[in-house]
């Protein structure tokens, strides 16, 4: 293509030179009809040839670099996200927003790096399976949440975590895992087979007793018995609970090995432990209900569903000197940290 373009430029120059030469000859007194005819024909050729040559030159610049031989080269972003101002958010910025949604940036740097790998894995898995991607905060939302000073400090922490873990995701059997995580365990994380009824070997129950000293490990709430009955009846009308006897009408009929409720009997009707938790807005499904001084007292342990990585536990491991890969390999079994 470059040789073709050079030839076209050479041809154009010859035409221009020829035209100028003839025109000069005319000005010097060559007024014969034959010379005038030559001038006229040269100019016509030039006028007809220039658009064609220019068209070829522009087409050549678009199809050069061997596009016909090796195909076009496309630059793709990992996940385009529309921001409030209409601009596109690239992969790293979108991932920064996910991490900002998922973890406190007061956490240890190694814990934030672990969360960055989890976020990237979640996004890779969602795109691979055609699912909704994890929620991500825009820069405007971060700025509103943290203020200018907080934004600058926190965004640097996000960028450092993403740079340190660039391209890394969690793999099991050559595919991105389901990187479940929660805030605080009930002392042990949960087994995926028990909790979900699905065989996910990397979601094994592991000891996370470092969570117990957390100020949010235990949560105690008191509810009026009528309010408790009304809320449960909305979800399970067949239960027919009343204020009197509502506490006695609630029983955990099945727990997993980490003490989370798998099934709750409400007025004789079965209800999933996570459904019971969601209905009452409890911190976790590791709970106990008891009547105390005329009210229903509900005590929960942990915060979240209890599967996968405990963020509090990960932070404690980081404080003790563990790196992010060590943390990830502790909470997810038999996985590999690989670059995508």
Secondary structure, 3 states (H helix, E strand, C coil): CHHHHHHHHHHHHHHHHHHHHHHHHHHCCCCCHHHHHHHHHHHHHHHHHHHHHHHHHHHHHHHCCCHHHHCCCCCCCCCCEECCCCCEECHHHHHHHHHHHHCCCCCCHHHHHHHHHHHHHHHHHHHHHCCCCCCCCCHHHHHHHHHHHHHHHHHHHHHHHHHHCCCEEEEECCEECCCCEECECCCECECHHHHHCCCCCCCCCCECHHHCCCCCCEEEEEECHHHHHHHHHHHCHHHCCCCCCCCCCEEEEEECCCCCEEEEEECCEEEEHHHHHHHHCCCCCCEEEEEECCEEEEEEECECCCECEEHHHHHHHHHCCCCHHHHHHHHCCCCEEEEC
